[in-house]
C-alpha cells in the first residue's frame, strides 16, 4: 500500500547515506513471481512519483557526489537476478547470459 517514494525514504535512504560514508550496501528483493519486486526496484519513468529504488538511489548518490568537496568517489553497482538457481547480471552486455 506504500509508494516507492515512501519505501525509498524508509528503507533505502539510510542505506545510501551509509554508502556515501564508505560502507557497502545491499538491497535484496525477494518474493514470488509477480509480487512487485521489479516494479519496486525499477519503477516507471512517468510519472516520476513511481520511480523505483534504483533510479532514486542513483539520483541520491550523484547529488551527494556533486555536493561533496575535496573528496574522491569510486562507485560500483551490480544488479543481479537469481532465478531457478541461475544467476544473471542485469547490467551486463548480455542480460540472458548465465553467470557461474
N, C-alpha and C positions, 0 to 999 in steps of 0.2 A: 503494500500500500504506500510505500515511500518513493519519492522521486530519486532519480540518480544523483541529483544535487545533494539531497539530504544524506544519502548513503555515502557520497564522497566526503561531505563535511564531517560526518560522524566517524567514519572508518578510515578512509584513505588520507584525508588531510593530515592527521597527526603522523601517519606513516611517512608521507612525503616530507614533512618537516624534519623528521629524523634522518631521512635520506640526505637532505640538504645539510645536515650536521655531520655527515660522513658515515652514517650507519647503512647497512644493507636493508633492503625492504622487499617483501614479497606479498602479493595479493593472490590468494589461492581461491578460485571459484570452483565449487564442487556441487554437483547435483544431477538429477535426472535430465535426460534429453528433453528439451522443450521447456525447461523450468525458468529460463530467462538469463542464463549466465552470459551468453554472448551479448545480449542487449544491455545488461548491466555493465559489462566491461567496455563495449564499443559504443553503444547507443546509436543515435542517428544525428546527422549534421543539422537538420532543420526539423523542428525548432531547436534552438540552441539549449533550451531547458532540458532536452532529452539527450544531451551529450553523455557519453559513458564515462566510467572511471579512468580509462586510458587517456582520452583526449584532455580530460580535466587535469590529470596528473602531469601530462606533458606541458600544458599551459602553466601550471603552478611551478614546475621545475624551471622552465625557461624564463618566467617572470622573475623568479628568485635569482637566477644567474645574472640576468640583466641588471638587477639592482645591487648586486654584490660588488664591492670594491676590493682591490688588492687580493684577489683570490683566483685560483685556477680550479676548473672542474673537469672531471672525466665522467661522462655519462655513459652507462652501458645498460641496455634494456633487452629483455627477451620476452617472447610471447609464445608459450608452448601449449600444445594440446596433447593431452594423454587420453586416448580413447581405445578401448578394447586392447589394452596393453601395447599400443603403438604410440610413439611419440613423434610429433611433427612440429617443426619450427614455423610458426605462422608469420614471422617476419623475414624468413629466408627467401631466396630467389625462387625456389620450387616448393611451394607450401604442401604439395602432395607427397613429397619425398619423406620416407620414414627415417627417423634417426635411430642409431643404435644405443 
